[in-house]
Amino acid sequence: MPPKTHLDRLAIGLMILFCTIWGVQQVAVKIANAGISPVWQAGLRSIGATVLVGAWALLRGVRLFERDATLWPGLLAGLLFAGEFALLFAGLQFTTASRGVIFLYTAPFVVALGAVWLLPHEHMRRAQWIGMALAFVGVLVLFGENLLQPAGRAWIGDLMIFVAAVLWAGTTLTVKATALARVSAEKMLLYQLAVSALTLPLLSRLLGESGVFAPTPTVWASLVFQTLAVASMSYLGWFWLMRHYPATRLSSFSFLTPVMGVLAGGLLLGETLTPAVFVALALVGAGIWIANRPGRG
């Protein structure tokens, strides 16, 4: 399958599915936090997904250990991936999740800026910038009121989560701008899962987390969902898309994830769904549509 310049129906459908899964993941993490410490939880998820994706690759006969100049880019992508989650979870100790979402979803803009130098073939048109800005306004409509409230030391967490967003964007750019862009989605993902499987449990211990402290069937089911549906299946699909479609256009869909997370919280946890949720969904949808319209000519 040759690389494409625009998203087709398959890519759009998969991105909506993945953003929905990632939105439900926000609910799953909340549930699992009741019994497993956050960074330890992320480490367990990476360990389980490494086993699953590795087994899948072996069953399909994917070459994982050939010399293809991906070792150093792969290790860099893995460290960026692990650092993103470490900073995200650590930052949430200082700031609120709703404030954190705003800073985390600056990542698509960092991808777009980095693409100017690293991915010149993925030129961003004015309409794409406008569409991404409109989608970000949708996120602000949903979560922005928290920025106006007294924050105290929240700026520490905000800064950490902004750096996590930069690392998230760095992972995307590393995958697209290096030899990783030429290997299978399985190998792309395994670099990141394996490095995070090694580093996140160690970080959890350094942070003094208690690990698994209330193992209930619901908590384990949440972890299984994160391991199988999120870190294995959806991430594998995401990196397959990254290999064949423009990163800047794919990244614009990520604004849909926090809105889907709020909707999932309303449907699965009984949380209140205000009119702002649906206004935000409309703005994000309009922004994604504008950002992904084919240019004239």
PyMOL commands that set and color helices and strands:
alter all, ss='L'
color gray80, all
select helices_A, chain A and resi 9-32+38-59+71-91+97-104+107-118+126-148+154-177+179-182+185-206+217-244+247-269+275-291
alter helices_A, ss='H'
color red, helices_A
deselect
rebuild
show_as cartoon
